[in-house]
Amino acid sequence: MPDPFGSSYRNPKKGDGGSKKVAELHPFGAFWVRLISSGCWTGYIPGAPGTAGTLFGVFLWQYFNRIDIDPLGKFVFLTALSLIGVWICTLAEAVYNQGDCNIIVYDEIIGFLIAASYLRPGTYENEFRLVAITFVIFRFLDIVKPVPLRQLENLPKGWGVMMDDIGAGLITLFIMGLPPLHAFWVKTLDLTLKVGGGN
């Protein structure tokens, strides 16, 4: 049975610019790789594809964090999505013939889901303030890439695409979700619990 994603692959270098043919992918497989890696085409939005992809992550968060699973289950689920992302982003680099090209925003989506995994939608009144701060911190880290995020970006294939955003998500999760820091944000942003919040 032929592989719908093709079997010829060479990892393109960052900045390759698409000058070399790196993979032969079946059109059906290439379509799904483009759809998933670009965050349902949000990565094609000109000017700020990473920001657009992260906003799509905010949209998905509204549904993902309502899933009734315990923290361990959420960790396993996000880990599985991250590992799938390594595979998808490796294929996407081949499809676009460029290492970590801007169209690939699956990494931003997963990174934000990790960053905001501490918060269940509907927990606080005016919680959009908390979501906005989470968004800004995550995007700042993803753009500036302090140590060790820059080093993680240099990992090979889809690992380099995913790991810096996963790292940015984990740092943001620590800043926003660690109980003493979370209490600080709740007080600073003047948030109040909803009756039955988070249900």
N, C-alpha and C positions, 0 to 999 in steps of 0.2 A: 504494500500500500504506500503510495507516495506521500512524503511529508508535506502537508499543506503550507508549512512555513519555510520550506526549502532546507537544504543541508549545507550550502556553501556560506561560510561566515568568516570574516576577519575583522577583529575589533578595530574600528577606525580611531585614529588619534584625534584628540580634541583640536578643533580648528582645521580639520582635514579639508573642510570646505566643499566636500562632495566631489572631489576631483577624480576619485578612483571608484571603480565598481566593486562593492564589497559583498553583495549578497544577491542571490536570486530567490525572491519570495513569491509564492503563489499570490495572485491578486486578492483572493479571498482572505488569506492569512494576513497580507499586508494591510488590508482595509481594517481588520480588527486590531492590529497592532497600532495603527494610526489613531483609531477611535479611542482606545483605552489609554495609550501613552499621552495623547493630547488632552485628556480629560473631557471627552465628548466635544472635541474641537475647540475648547477654550484656549488651548495653546496656540491656536492660529490667530488669536486677537492681536493686532499689531500694537507695538509700543510697550506693553507690559504683560506679556503672556504669563509670567510667573505669578504676578498679582492676580490675573484673571483666573488662573488655575487654583490659587489659594482661595479665592472667593467661591469657586465651585466646591472646594473642600468645606467651606463654611456651610454651604447649602446641604452637602451630604452629612455634615455633623448633626444637623437638626434631626436627621433620621437615625444615623448610626448610634448616637448616644442615648437614644430611647430604647434600644434593644435591652431587654431584661436579662442581662448576664452579669455575673460577678466580676470583680477586677481581674482575676486570673483568666477567666474566659475572654475578657476584652483584650488582655495582653496576648493570649494565644491567637486571637483573631487578627489583631494588628500585626503580629509577627508573620502570620501566614500571608497577609496582604503585602507586607514588605518584601518577603521572599518571592512572591509572584511578581512584584514590581521589578526586582533585579532581573528576572527572566524577560519580562515585557520590555524593559528599558534597554537590555542588551539587544533584543531584536529591533527595537526602534532605532537605535544607533545605526544598525545595518540598513533599515528602510530609508532613513533620511541621509545615510552616508556621511554622518557627522557625529563626533563624540559629544554627548550631552548637549544637543542643540536646544535652542530656546523653546521649540514647539513641544518638547517633552515636559509635561507638567504633572504626570502621575506622582512624581516624587514630592512635589509641593502639596498635593492633595493628601497623601499619606502622612507627610510631616505635620500638616495642620491637624489632622485627626488625632495624631499622637499628642500634639501640643494642647488640644482642647479636650482630651479624654477625661480630665478631672471634673468636667462640668456637665451635668445632665440638663438638657434644655427644659426651661420652665421652673428652675430652682429658685431664681431670684426675680424680684421686680427690677425692671430696667437692666436686665443682665446683658443687654446688647453692649453696655459699657465694658463689661468684663470680656466679652467676645472680641470687642474692638481692640482692647489692650493686648489680648492674646495674639490677635492677628498682626498688630504692629510689631510686637517683640519678635514673633516668628519671622516675619518678612525682613526685619532689620538683621537678624542673625543670618538668614539665608543669603542676603545680599552682601553683607560685610564679611561673613565667613571668618570669624576669629578662630584661633587655634582651639581645638584640633580640626575644625570643620574644613578648612582649606586642605589639610592633609588627607582627610577622608575623601574629598572630591577627586583626588588623584589615584584612587583605587581603580583597578581595571574594570572595563566593561560596565554592566549595569550596576555593579557595586559602587562605583564612583558616582553614578547618577543619583542613587538612592541614599547612600550613607550620610552625606553631608546634610540632607534635609531631615533624615531620621535624627541625626545629632542635634540639629536646630530645634526639632520638635521636642526632644527629650529635655534640652536645656530650658525651653519655654515652659514645658510641663513642670519642671522643678521650680521655676520662678513663680508660676501662677498657682500651682497645685499643692506645694508643700504646706501643710496645715498652718504654721505661723505666718508664712508669706501670703497664703490665701486669705487668712483673717485680716492681714494688712490691706489687701486689695479690696476686700468687702467693705472695710471701714472707710478707706480712702474714697471709694467710689459711691459711698452711701447707699449700699444695697440692702434690701430687706428680703427675708425669706417669704416666698409665697405660701399660702395655706395649701398643704398637700403638694408643695413644690417638687418638681422632678418626676412626678407620676404621669 
